[in-house]
Amino acid sequence: MKYKHLFFDLDDTFWDVRSNQEAAQRELFDLFGMADRFPDFETYYGTFREINQKLWTEYRDGIVGRETLRNQRFVRLLAAAGVDDERQAMEMSNEYLRISPTFSTLMPHSREVLEYLHGKGYPMSLITNGFNEVQFRKVECSGLKKYFQRITTSEFAGIGKPNPGIFEYAMRKAGVHAGECIMVGDDVYTDIYGSSTVGMPSVFVNPSGTEHDQRPLHEVRSLLELMDIF
């Protein structure tokens, strides 16, 4: 084997965030009567995505904490519709955290590639920014748990990608050094730049061919190409 350990991102590398998030939000839209607040689901969901992305970026950069991210998404979503109802916002937040990880659509070829790597005997772990209860349920509900020895979350490590601390934490847990492992992920900043800060080589999963200024060891358009690398 080329590496002693393979590290992977979870969201949008294997777990299809857009598909699963939209499915969960459709349930919330109906359950909480959002058709009375927004002209249609597309407006509601587009508003949520914009708010959610901004808060996740602030969380990643250390501007806001875990509770602000969890609670403010729906406070701001309702506020965008002219509604000031913190109780309903909290109910929506709790329900979203409960149901969203139960949706299990994966990115194309995820299971095929993981079966191949697992069959070759590669030890594999996840490094993911996210809440423990959500990320662990995603892995469980999508049937990915059997492939990974460990899930390192930003909550466990106390710091998120791209900070070098989370990669160092994951390597310590796996008992490997930077030259003995590799990071595979879809985010050029959190995964590729982040892993480079500790000298870990990387594979950038870039299906859309997005231009960037990083230097991953490999760049692929499809997860299937990992079978040629490993």
C-alpha positions in Angstrom: 0.0 0.0 0.0 1.2 3.5 -0.8 0.0 5.0 2.4 -0.4 3.8 6.0 -3.7 5.8 6.4 -6.2 7.5 4.1 -8.1 10.6 5.5 -11.3 11.8 3.9 -13.6 14.7 4.2 -17.3 13.7 4.6 -19.6 16.4 3.3 -19.7 16.7 -0.5 -16.9 14.2 -0.8 -19.1 11.3 0.1 -22.3 12.7 1.7 -24.3 14.7 -0.8 -25.0 17.9 1.1 -27.2 19.6 -1.5 -29.5 16.6 -2.1 -29.9 15.7 1.6 -30.2 19.2 2.9 -32.9 20.0 0.3 -34.8 16.9 1.2 -34.7 17.7 4.9 -35.7 21.3 4.3 -38.7 20.2 2.2 -40.0 18.3 5.3 -39.5 21.4 7.5 -41.2 23.6 5.0 -44.3 21.5 5.2 -44.1 20.6 8.9 -43.8 24.2 10.1 -46.2 25.8 7.5 -43.6 27.9 5.8 -45.8 28.2 2.7 -47.6 30.9 4.8 -44.3 32.8 5.3 -42.5 32.4 1.9 -43.9 32.6 -1.6 -42.6 29.2 -2.5 -40.1 26.5 -1.4 -37.4 27.8 -3.7 -37.4 31.2 -2.0 -37.4 29.6 1.4 -34.6 27.2 0.6 -32.5 29.7 -1.2 -32.7 32.0 1.8 -31.8 29.2 4.2 -28.7 28.2 2.0 -27.4 31.8 2.0 -27.8 32.2 5.7 -26.4 28.8 6.5 -23.3 29.2 4.3 -22.5 32.5 5.8 -22.7 31.1 9.3 -20.7 28.0 8.5 -17.9 30.3 7.0 -18.0 32.4 10.2 -17.9 29.2 12.3 -14.9 27.9 10.3 -13.1 31.2 10.8 -13.8 31.3 14.5 -16.1 34.3 14.3 -19.1 32.5 15.8 -19.4 29.5 18.0 -21.3 26.2 17.8 -24.5 27.4 19.5 -24.7 30.6 17.4 -24.5 28.5 14.3 -27.1 26.0 15.4 -29.6 28.6 16.7 -29.2 31.6 14.4 -29.9 29.8 11.1 -33.6 29.6 11.7 -33.9 32.9 13.7 -32.5 34.7 10.6 -34.5 32.6 8.2 -37.8 33.6 10.0 -36.6 37.2 10.3 -36.1 37.2 6.5 -39.9 36.6 6.3 -40.6 39.3 8.9 -41.2 36.8 11.7 -39.8 37.3 15.2 -40.4 33.9 16.9 -37.4 32.5 18.6 -39.4 29.5 20.0 -40.4 28.4 16.5 -36.8 29.0 15.3 -35.5 26.7 18.1 -38.1 24.0 17.2 -37.1 24.1 13.6 -33.4 23.9 14.5 -33.9 20.9 16.7 -36.0 19.1 14.1 -33.5 19.9 11.3 -30.7 18.5 13.4 -32.8 15.4 14.1 -33.8 14.6 10.5 -31.1 16.0 8.3 -28.5 13.2 9.0 -31.0 10.5 8.3 -31.1 11.3 4.6 -28.5 9.2 2.8 -27.8 10.2 -0.8 -24.2 9.8 -1.5 -22.0 11.4 -4.2 -21.5 9.3 -7.3 -19.4 6.1 -6.9 -18.9 6.7 -3.2 -19.7 3.1 -2.1 -17.9 1.5 -5.1 -14.7 3.3 -4.3 -14.9 2.7 -0.6 -15.5 -1.0 -1.2 -12.4 -1.1 -3.4 -10.2 0.7 -0.8 -11.6 -1.3 2.1 -10.9 -4.5 0.1 -7.3 -3.4 -0.4 -6.9 -3.1 3.4 -6.4 0.6 3.6 -7.0 2.0 7.1 -9.3 5.0 6.6 -10.7 7.8 8.7 -12.8 10.9 8.3 -11.8 14.5 9.2 -14.9 16.7 9.1 -16.1 20.1 10.3 -19.4 19.5 12.1 -21.3 18.5 15.2 -20.7 15.1 16.7 -24.3 14.0 16.8 -25.0 15.0 13.3 -21.8 13.7 11.6 -21.9 10.4 13.3 -25.6 9.9 12.4 -24.8 10.7 8.8 -22.2 8.0 8.7 -24.4 5.5 10.4 -27.6 6.2 8.4 -25.7 6.2 5.0 -24.1 2.9 5.7 -20.5 4.3 5.7 -19.6 3.5 9.2 -18.0 0.1 8.4 -15.4 1.7 6.2 -13.8 4.1 8.7 -11.8 3.4 11.8 -12.3 6.8 13.3 -14.3 10.0 12.7 -12.5 13.2 13.8 -14.9 16.1 14.0 -14.1 19.7 14.7 -16.0 19.3 17.9 -13.7 16.4 19.1 -10.5 18.2 18.0 -11.6 21.5 19.4 -10.8 23.2 16.2 -11.9 22.9 12.6 -10.4 22.6 9.1 -8.3 24.3 7.7 -6.5 24.8 11.0 -3.5 22.5 11.2 -4.5 21.4 14.7 -7.3 19.2 13.5 -5.0 17.4 11.0 -2.4 16.9 13.7 -5.1 15.6 16.1 -6.3 13.1 13.4 -2.7 11.9 12.7 -2.0 11.4 16.4 -5.1 9.3 16.8 -4.2 7.2 13.7 -0.5 6.9 14.8 0.9 8.2 11.5 3.1 11.1 10.3 2.3 13.5 7.5 4.4 11.6 4.9 2.7 8.4 5.7 -0.9 9.5 4.9 -3.0 11.5 2.5 -6.1 13.8 2.6 -8.9 13.4 0.1 -11.5 16.2 -0.1 -13.7 18.4 -2.2 -12.9 21.8 -0.6 -9.7 23.4 -1.9 -9.4 25.6 1.2 -10.4 23.5 4.2 -9.2 20.1 2.8 -6.3 20.9 0.4 -4.8 24.0 1.9 -5.5 22.8 5.4 -3.7 19.5 4.9 -0.8 21.3 3.2 -0.1 23.3 6.4 1.0 20.1 8.1 2.9 18.7 5.1 0.2 16.1 4.3 -0.2 15.4 0.6 -3.7 15.6 -0.8 -6.2 14.6 -3.5 -8.5 17.3 -4.6 -11.9 16.0 -5.7 -12.9 18.7 -8.2 -15.9 17.5 -10.3 -16.6 20.9 -11.8 -13.0 21.7 -12.6 -12.9 24.8 -10.4 -9.8 26.9 -10.8 -7.6 27.3 -7.7 -4.1 28.2 -6.6 -3.3 25.1 -4.5 -1.0 22.2 -5.3 -2.6 18.9 -4.4 -0.6 15.8 -5.2 -3.5 14.6 -7.3 -6.6 16.2 -8.7 -9.6 14.2 -9.9 -13.0 14.9 -11.4 -14.6 11.6 -10.2 -14.1 9.5 -7.1 -13.6 6.6 -9.5 -10.2 8.0 -10.3 -9.1 7.2 -6.7 -9.0 3.6 -7.8 -6.1 4.5 -10.2 -4.2 6.4 -7.5 -4.5 3.9 -4.7 
